[in-house]
C-alpha cells in the first residue's frame, strides 16, 4: 500500500548571518561554493574505482 502525504504548505526560507561566528571565533570562509563544486567534480573524475572499499566507512 502506498500512502501519499499532502504537500507541505509551510515553505519558509531563512536568511542566516555568519557575522557572529566571524566576530566571536575569528572564522571566515576561505573557499567559495563554486570552488567546492569544482573540487568535488575533479575528485569524482580522478577516482579510478569509486566502488572500492577504501571509499566506504564500513
Contact map, one row per residue, 1 for C-alpha under 8 A:
1110000000000000000000000000000000000000000000000000000000
1111000000000000000000000000000000000000000000000000000000
1111100000000000000000000000000000000000000000000000000000
0111110000000000000000000000000000000000000000000000000000
0011111000000000000000000000000000000000000000000000000000
0001111100000000000000000000000000000000000000000000000000
0000111110000000000000000000000000000000000000000000000000
0000011111100000000000000000000000000000000000000000000000
0000001111100000000000000000000000000000000000000000000000
0000000111110000000000000000000000000000000000000000000000
0000000111111000000000000000000000000000000000000000000000
0000000001111100000000000000000000000000000000000000000000
0000000000111110000000000000000000000000000000000000000000
0000000000011111000000000000000000000000000000000000000000
0000000000001111100000000000000000000000000000000000000000
0000000000000111110000000000000000000000000000000000000000
0000000000000011111100000000000000000000000000000000000000
0000000000000001111111000000000000000000000000000000000000
0000000000000000111111100000000000000000000000000000000000
0000000000000000111111111000000000000000000000000000000000
0000000000000000011111111111000000000000000000000000000000
0000000000000000011111111111000000000000000000000000000000
0000000000000000001111111110000000000000000000000000000000
0000000000000000000111111110000000000000000000000000000000
0000000000000000000111111110000000000000000000000000000000
0000000000000000000011111111000000000000000000000000000000
0000000000000000000011111111100000000000000000000000000000
0000000000000000000011000111110000000000000000000000000000
0000000000000000000000000011111100000000000000000000000000
0000000000000000000000000001111100000000000000000000000000
0000000000000000000000000000111110110000000000000000000000
0000000000000000000000000000111111110000000000000000000000
0000000000000000000000000000001111111000000000000000000000
0000000000000000000000000000000111111100000000000000000000
0000000000000000000000000000001111111110000000000000000000
0000000000000000000000000000001111111111000000000000000000
0000000000000000000000000000000011111111100000000000000000
0000000000000000000000000000000001111111110000000000000000
0000000000000000000000000000000000111111111000000000000000
0000000000000000000000000000000000011111111100000000000000
0000000000000000000000000000000000001111111110000000000000
0000000000000000000000000000000000000111111111000000000000
0000000000000000000000000000000000000011111111100000000000
0000000000000000000000000000000000000001111111100100000000
0000000000000000000000000000000000000000111111100000000000
0000000000000000000000000000000000000000011111110000000000
0000000000000000000000000000000000000000001111111100000000
0000000000000000000000000000000000000000000001111100000000
0000000000000000000000000000000000000000000000111111000000
0000000000000000000000000000000000000000000100111111001000
0000000000000000000000000000000000000000000000001111101000
0000000000000000000000000000000000000000000000001111111100
0000000000000000000000000000000000000000000000000011111100
0000000000000000000000000000000000000000000000000001111110
0000000000000000000000000000000000000000000000000111111110
0000000000000000000000000000000000000000000000000001111111
0000000000000000000000000000000000000000000000000000011111
0000000000000000000000000000000000000000000000000000000111
